[in-house]
Amino acid sequence: MKKIKRILAVLVTGALVAGMLTGCSSKSSGVDESLTFSEESSEASKAESSSEASEVSAASESSAAAESSAPAAEADKPTPEGSGTLNEVSANTIGSLNPQTYINSYASTQIRRLSPILYDYFVNDTGDGIVLQGEVAEEDPIDVNGDGKTWQIKLRQGLTWENGDPINADTVMYTWKEVLDPTLANSRGGNFAKDVIEIAGAEDYYEGKSDWDSVGLKKIDDYTVEIDTVAKQDAQEVMTHLSHPANCLVNEEYYEKGMNADRTETLYGTSADYWISGGPFKIESWQNDEEIHMVKNPNYVFADKIWLAGIDIRVVEDTSTQMQMFENGEVDYIAVPADSMAQYEEDPRLMTSYSNCVRHIVINSADPDQPILGNENFRLALFYGTDRKTLADMNYGIPADYIVPSNHIIDLATNTAFRDTEEGKANTDPVNYSYDPDKAKELFNKALEETGVDSVDLTMIYNDTAAYKAMSEFVQNSWQQLFGEDKFKLELQAMPSSQRGDQVRSWPTNPSAYELSWAGWSSTSLMPWNAFKYWTSFYTAKNEPYINDEFDATFNEACYGDNRFDDGVRLKDVDKMEDMLIQHAIIIPVNEIMDHYLKSDRVELTQDGWMNEVGWGWNFCKIKE
Amino acid sequence: MTFYEDNKELYDSIPAEKFQLVQNNEDIHDAAFRTKPIGFFKDVWLRFIRNKASVIGGIIILIIMVFAAIGPSMNSYTYTEQHTDLANMPPKVPWIAKLNLGIMDGHYTLTKRQYDNIKDTSKYPEGCILKLKNPRIINGVKIVDVVVDYYKYKGLDDSQCYWLGSDYLGRDIWTRLWKGTRISLFIALFSVLCNVIIGVIYGSICGYYGGAVDMVLQRIMEIINAFPRIVVLTLFIMVAGTGMFSLIMAMVIKGWIPIARMIRSQFYRFKGHEYVLASRTMGTNDQKLIFRHILPNSIGPVITQAMMAVPTTIFSESFLAYIGLGLQAPNSSIGVMLSTGQKVLMQYPTQVLYPAIIISLLMICFNLFGDGLRDAFDPTQRGVS
């Protein structure tokens, strides 16, 4: 018995060694000049490919088209049911589809897919630009009195929810009343009251200081509503304000069905039982935290622009599993995480776009436990001590010592980005991206002198994802090296994104909720001035301690000032606000995130690449079978 | 007696002078032992070394401990030293690379490279390309997978190498691995020590005094034990914050209970023995009875149980690190390395391989070692062979 075992062992070892040797011999053959290239999906390539090809299975990549679906009719117009299902994967879960309380952009994307909205951005008919136009609204808002303060919106007739209930002025009025409701205190209410436009009396009602009759929102007839604004606005601004995904319309029956007894909370949008669709797509099945299956809504007003029969989204938290799913053809497109980019940087399928946001380090400068954070020289030391180039390279992003992202357009008429203007360029250092270690050290020592402390001990909280972990560890190491480990110590504290978010958002009630953290606000790319609302003193979800009257005044001038349409006023205001935040190191901009996507061959986009506000236009893509 | 009674005449007829004493000039002794006398621990040791598996386990543990002590200082890197331009380097050990085994040679396959760039020496320095494979056309572009000598590809000379590769910030995995092993072992051993101390005291009091004291203390223990281990660990870390001290404390919350139980049963077994009663009758105080007379009987089971607890604790630490509740950056532990390595399993499998090997070895070896100890300490085995 023992002998047999021994013989077996020898045989197995022999086989292993033989395997290793053959592996070696093939490796030493050097660069092969005579390679035969063939199309991946063709049958021939599979037959021709050498035995090594099995390492990266060609078959697996070409099986993407295996999805069974109705044969695509080669027509100019989509059929009412559409054809082909778009398979998506997401690391996020929806939580709630209630547009008035959602918290992340993934949720808002799904809300927009499933809900009707008054106005939204669409790709124009030629597919090379965007238009802001009515969806539930029939046409642009009408300036009734000619003073730019009273706007009437005509609604399309005959629009319905998926159960056949009409969408009309009552739907719009109900939505507006609930979003501002002081008892519900929806987190999105403040933004609706005052963002791009300020609705008369809305903020007071939201804060419970007045009653509904004093709010400047009125129903004129079944298909007309009216908005009174505080300042003079133009139609574009009114439409932009209403196109925010938080202003998607809600269904009264289902909203009330989920309402609790004392009307402080509604279950609307938390499960399929409390949801009804009325947007481009409708929900067929939905298991939160697992998957959501949507099908085309044939009654959608622009149903003739939707080619898809449906969208399947699966929740997979692990990004490397996601990449594997894409490689296996289970997913049609995917955002490539930074740690996988090394594998795909030369892939011809790679599509890159701006993500509309500058990632920055937030400083709680009013933290009573850490007075050093209130010292401007100290904050500037951190600002100049941040090696943005290295941080950006780690994530395949763009180093940013500025706040307004590169794709933000300051002048719609000429399509000029703020960063391309003289003013925009003046705020940045294109060579070292404001990384100046000597200056940083000098400022740091000055700050220590001014505050009379010997050493600084800070804590930074970050989302427990690969990118933030790497960046935080790099910042920790480089700052400690720069300022000296005996004088500066940075503790890191990883936490799940929801927990970190809660902790930062608890700042209004707990002034030492955090010391340093990361953030990246995304905002309307066609209104760079609007992006500064996060630092105004009146921002409702404010969790950063910056309060400055001059800043508020500049913001108000850019958004509501009488002279704001004059040439160069907004440009000057944006420049001033950006300068104020950077000069005093209120935040430390680090890099602009770039989004990298891979798209499978079976998906065909119907627009010319990525565009501001509409992105890649996945909702409007076609599936080739 | 009866023999003499029955034959009285016959015996009495023999004259007294015919009798002679046998050992007139000698003292009477027991025969001397031919073998050497052995004590308790010697006996344990003899039985332990007969168990080959546990000896090997013990040796491997020892080797790992030695490396944990000296490993981080075996090369020039420190565990926090970052080289972001040299992130995710493949493992390379010069003498293994020379053997051409296909492992630890610094080779790496760059996937999906454009064929047209292959000749570009600014991208691929002279001589770094070893092989092109898997040629195909994607979207009309010629694509190949390129096997490169990654160290040459990054423009390094032959002298610089990462033995086990580098991680996402270009930190040396060898250094971090042994540093992490050191920390994991420290946490495990220290928390087990705390468990033993608490368990022994608690169990002794329960077992020795019995009655109402035992009744109350046992109920308290049962309440603590009723909460699921993972839940308690997670909640404790969330409340107390992460860090080495709170990790150790988290392991202690429930860890002492098995030891306390075992000690209690030992006390019940021995406290009624005659030698204890005798000592008590002579006025020995409780403390001396507990620690001098009864506790030494339990030393074997305690050591065994402590050894068996070490791998469980290492595993718990890894689990906590894995779900993000372990040590905070830049500290490393086996769990931290597994957790970060797993995220890039598909691209850089070696980053998870080495910590996985170490933790597997530690788990297996501590179990084998503990098994051997248990057999060796087993009193029923004593003197059997």
Interface residues (C-beta under 8 A of the other chain):
Chain A: M20 G23 C24 S26 K27 S28 S29 G30 V31 D32 L35 T36 F37 S38 E39 E40 S45 S49 S50 E52 A53 E55 V56 A58 D318 T319 S320 M323 Q324 D339 S340 A342 Q343 Y344 E346 D347 P348 R349 T390 D393 M394 D464 A466 K469 A470 S472 E473 F474 Q476 N477 S478 E491 L492 Q493 A494 M495 P496 D601
Chain B: T80 Q82 T84 A87 N88 N100 L101 G102 H107 T109 L110 T111 K112 R113 Q114 Y115 N117 I118 I129 L130 K131 L132 K133 N134 P135 R136 I137 I138 N139 G140 V141 K142 I143 V144 D145 V147 Y168 L169 G241 T242 G324 Q328 A329 P330 T340 K343 V344 L345 M346 Q347
